[in-house]
Amino acid sequence: MNSPLLMMNLLTAVYWFDEALQDALKRGGFEAVTRAQSLLLANIAAGEHRAIRLARNLGVSRQAVSQMIAELQARELILVEADPHDRRARVVKFAPSSTPLRDAARHALEQLQEVLRSRIGARSYEGLRTSLLADWGEPPTVDLGDADVGREEPPRSGHRP
């Protein structure tokens, strides 16, 4: 995809990595996971361990995350345990049996980064990496103002459309 909207291009980049990762894992003999499960596992690897925050990060309901967690738990990829800091809460972490999968995924992602570096050049790669690592701050509030965004006019009382 080549969009004038940066967000769409970032999304395409995520898909590029995930599709190549899934292909590498499949060829390595690992059972496939869905894209949503892959993103959930990536969030856990990045340090997110609470289901509610996983749901928020993925933009899905807590129920959807609970279902993904149950499926990945049944495959012995993750564990759900009591939170050591809050006994009322539960945390999600990798199961010891997931180590081969995680090692293979890390290896594949490192190779994909090198492929990307060779395809776009070291300078572009480092610029991209630096930009993504920069502190973007909290998401801003954007005012649509008088922008024509295709909103329908509310019906006027007494008039039929």
C-alpha positions as CSV (number, residue, x, y, z in Angstrom):
1,M,0.0,0.0,0.0
2,N,1.2,3.5,-0.8
3,S,-1.0,5.9,1.1
4,P,-0.6,9.6,1.8
5,L,-1.6,8.7,5.3
6,L,1.4,7.7,7.4
7,M,-0.8,5.5,9.7
8,M,-1.8,3.3,6.8
9,N,1.8,2.9,5.8
10,L,2.8,2.0,9.3
11,L,0.0,-0.6,9.4
12,T,1.3,-2.1,6.1
13,A,4.7,-2.3,7.7
14,V,3.3,-4.2,10.6
15,Y,1.6,-6.6,8.2
16,W,4.8,-7.1,6.3
17,F,6.7,-8.1,9.4
18,D,3.8,-10.3,10.7
19,E,3.3,-12.1,7.4
20,A,7.0,-12.8,7.0
21,L,7.3,-13.9,10.7
22,Q,4.3,-16.3,10.4
23,D,5.7,-17.8,7.2
24,A,9.1,-18.3,8.8
25,L,7.5,-20.0,11.9
26,K,5.3,-22.2,9.7
27,R,8.4,-23.3,7.7
28,G,10.2,-23.9,11.0
29,G,7.5,-26.4,12.0
30,F,5.6,-24.2,14.5
31,E,1.8,-24.2,14.7
32,A,0.4,-21.0,13.2
33,V,-1.2,-18.3,15.3
34,T,-3.7,-15.7,14.1
35,R,-2.5,-12.1,13.5
36,A,-4.4,-11.0,16.6
37,Q,-2.6,-13.8,18.6
38,S,0.7,-12.7,17.1
39,L,0.1,-9.1,18.2
40,L,-1.0,-10.3,21.7
41,L,2.2,-12.3,22.0
42,A,4.2,-9.3,20.8
43,N,2.6,-7.2,23.5
44,I,3.5,-9.7,26.2
45,A,7.1,-9.8,24.8
46,A,7.1,-6.0,25.1
47,G,6.3,-6.2,28.8
48,E,2.5,-5.9,28.9
49,H,1.0,-8.5,31.2
50,R,-2.5,-7.4,32.2
51,A,-5.5,-8.5,30.1
52,I,-7.2,-5.2,30.2
53,R,-4.2,-3.4,28.9
54,L,-3.6,-6.1,26.3
55,A,-7.2,-5.5,25.1
56,R,-6.7,-1.7,25.0
57,N,-3.5,-2.0,23.1
58,L,-5.1,-4.3,20.5
59,G,-8.3,-2.3,20.3
60,V,-10.5,-5.3,21.2
61,S,-12.8,-6.2,24.0
62,R,-11.6,-7.8,27.2
63,Q,-13.8,-10.8,26.2
64,A,-11.9,-11.2,22.9
65,V,-8.5,-11.0,24.7
66,S,-9.8,-13.6,27.3
67,Q,-10.6,-15.9,24.4
68,M,-7.2,-15.5,22.8
69,I,-5.5,-16.0,26.2
70,A,-7.5,-19.2,26.7
71,E,-6.5,-20.5,23.3
72,L,-2.8,-19.7,23.8
73,Q,-3.0,-21.1,27.3
74,A,-4.4,-24.4,25.9
75,R,-1.5,-24.5,23.5
76,E,0.9,-24.1,26.5
77,L,2.3,-20.8,25.1
78,I,1.3,-18.6,28.0
79,L,0.3,-18.9,31.6
80,V,-2.1,-16.9,33.7
81,E,-1.1,-16.3,37.3
82,A,-2.0,-14.2,40.3
83,D,-0.4,-10.8,40.1
84,P,2.3,-10.7,42.8
85,H,1.5,-7.0,43.4
86,D,-2.3,-7.3,43.5
87,R,-3.7,-10.6,44.5
88,R,-7.1,-9.7,43.0
89,A,-5.6,-9.3,39.5
90,R,-4.1,-11.9,37.1
91,V,-1.2,-11.5,34.8
92,V,-0.3,-13.2,31.6
93,K,3.2,-14.4,30.9
94,F,5.0,-16.8,28.7
95,A,5.0,-20.5,29.6
96,P,8.4,-22.2,29.8
97,S,7.4,-24.5,26.9
98,S,7.1,-21.4,24.6
99,T,10.8,-20.8,24.7
100,P,11.5,-22.5,21.3
101,L,8.8,-20.5,19.6
102,R,10.0,-17.2,21.2
103,D,13.6,-17.9,20.2
104,A,12.6,-18.7,16.6
105,A,10.4,-15.6,16.4
106,R,13.3,-13.4,17.8
107,H,15.7,-14.9,15.3
108,A,13.2,-14.4,12.4
109,L,12.5,-10.8,13.4
110,E,16.3,-10.1,13.6
111,Q,16.6,-11.5,10.1
112,L,13.7,-9.4,8.8
113,Q,15.2,-6.3,10.2
114,E,18.4,-7.0,8.3
115,V,16.4,-7.6,5.1
116,L,14.6,-4.3,5.6
117,R,17.9,-2.5,6.2
118,S,19.4,-4.0,3.0
119,R,16.2,-3.1,1.0
120,I,15.8,0.5,2.1
121,G,19.4,1.3,3.0
122,A,21.2,1.8,6.3
123,R,20.5,5.5,6.5
124,S,16.7,5.1,5.9
125,Y,16.6,2.2,8.3
126,E,18.3,4.1,11.1
127,G,16.1,7.1,10.4
128,L,13.0,5.0,10.6
129,R,14.2,3.3,13.8
130,T,15.1,6.6,15.4
131,S,11.8,8.1,14.5
132,L,9.8,5.2,15.9
133,L,11.8,5.2,19.1
134,A,11.4,9.0,19.7
135,D,9.0,10.1,22.4
136,W,5.9,11.1,20.5
137,G,4.1,12.2,23.7
138,E,0.5,11.4,24.6
139,P,-2.0,11.1,21.7
140,P,-3.2,14.6,21.0
141,T,-6.7,15.8,20.8
142,V,-7.4,16.8,17.2
143,D,-10.2,19.3,16.5
144,L,-12.0,18.7,13.3
145,G,-13.3,22.2,13.4
146,D,-15.3,23.1,10.3
147,A,-13.7,20.3,8.2
148,D,-16.1,18.7,5.8
149,V,-15.9,15.1,7.0
150,G,-19.1,13.7,5.4
151,R,-21.3,14.1,8.3
152,E,-25.0,14.0,7.5
153,E,-27.0,17.1,8.5
154,P,-29.5,16.4,11.2
155,P,-33.0,16.3,9.9
156,R,-34.9,19.6,10.3
157,S,-38.1,19.3,12.3
158,G,-41.2,19.3,10.2
159,H,-39.3,18.6,7.0
160,R,-39.0,15.2,5.3
161,P,-35.9,14.2,3.4
